[in-house]
Amino acid sequence: MYLKSWDDFEKGAERLYLQDPLKCRYNILYIHKKGIFKVKMTNDVVCLQYKSESIQECKRMEKFISNLLRHMASNKPQA
C-alpha cells in the first residue's frame, strides 16, 4: 500500500528509522519508461511506500535520503 502524500511518507520513514536504525532499510526504484519513482522504507514489521511522477518530489526524495544517510553516518545516537 502506498502513502498518498510525500509529507506522510517522509515523517513516517523518519520515525521508523529513529525507532530502530539497525533494522531499517530503504529502496529506491526509478522506472524510466513510465517516469515513475518509488521509494520504500521497512523494518520488516512496518513497510512504508510512496510513488510519484513529479520531478519536484524526486528532488524532495533526494534531500530526504541525503538527511537519512547523514543520520546513518553520525556517531551520535539518535534521540
N, C-alpha and C positions, 0 to 999 in steps of 0.2 A: 504494500500500500504506500502510495506517495503522499507526502505532505503537500498542501495546496500553496503555501507561501514560503518564500526563501527565509523570511524572518523566523518563522516557526521552526524550520529545519535548523537554521543556524543556532538558535537558542537551545533547542533540544540536543543537538550534537555536542555543543559545548558542555552542557550539563552532563551528558552521558560520558564524555571524556573525563571531566573533572571528578566524577564519582569513582572511577577506577581506570586510570590511564593505561595500565599494563594490559587490560583486557580489550581495549578499544582498537578498532582498525577502521580504515576508510578505503573506499574505492571510487575512482573517477573514471567515467566512460564517456567518450565522445563518438557519436555516430555521424560521420561526415556526410554521408548521402542524404540524411534527413535533417542535418543541422541541429541535432539534439544532444545536450549533455546531460549526464546522470551522475549523481553523487549519492553514496550510501555510507552510513556510519553504523557500526554494530558492535555490541559487546557479547554476542552470541545469545543474549536473552532478549534485548530490545534491538530492533532494526529500523533505522530512520532512512527514508529515501526521498529524493527530490529530483525532478527533471524539468528542463526548460529549453526553449529555443531562443531565448533572449541573450544577446551578447552582453548587455548590461549586467544581467545576473551571472553570467560567466565570469565577468570581472569581479563581482562580489564574491563568487566562489573562490577565485584565486586569492583574494585578500584573506578570506576565512582560513583557507588551507595554509597560507603563509603564517597566520597567527597561531594556528594549531601546531605547526612544525616548530615555531618558536617555543611554545609550551613544552613540546616533547624534548627539545634540546636543552631546556633550562635545568640547572642543577637544583633549583629551589623546589621543594614540594608544593603542590597546588593546594590552595585552600578551598 
